[in-house]
């Protein structure tokens, strides 16, 4: 059930990717795994867009490191 007190996390799209550069590979993988599991466990969660952004930014950081 939607609860506005626990919803609508706001992503800082400038600061978050920068913060990820300080994390190691395993931390980035954990973020991706944790967010995917959260979305799967509760597809109606209004914070899922935030979790999706976390997945995208963590995956982008992993790809950046592979270059």
URFEN-V335975 format. One record per pair of residues at least 6 apart in sequence whose ideal C-beta (glycine too) atoms are under 7 Angstrom apart, sorted by the first residue. I is the first residue (numbers start at 1). J is the second residue. D is the distance in Angstrom with one decimal. If there is no record, write none. Layout:
i->I j->J d->D
i->I j->J d->D
This chain:
i->2 j->46 d->6.0
i->7 j->46 d->3.8
i->7 j->47 d->6.0
i->8 j->46 d->6.1
i->9 j->47 d->5.0
i->9 j->50 d->4.1
i->11 j->50 d->5.6
i->11 j->53 d->4.7
i->16 j->57 d->5.7
i->17 j->57 d->5.1
i->17 j->61 d->6.9
i->20 j->28 d->6.5
i->20 j->57 d->5.9
i->20 j->58 d->6.0
i->20 j->61 d->4.5
i->21 j->61 d->6.5
i->28 j->58 d->4.6
i->28 j->61 d->5.8
i->28 j->62 d->5.5
i->31 j->54 d->5.7
i->31 j->58 d->4.5
i->32 j->55 d->5.3
i->32 j->58 d->5.0
i->32 j->59 d->6.2
i->35 j->51 d->4.0
i->35 j->54 d->4.9
i->35 j->55 d->4.9
i->36 j->55 d->6.5
i->38 j->51 d->5.4
i->39 j->48 d->5.0
i->39 j->51 d->5.4
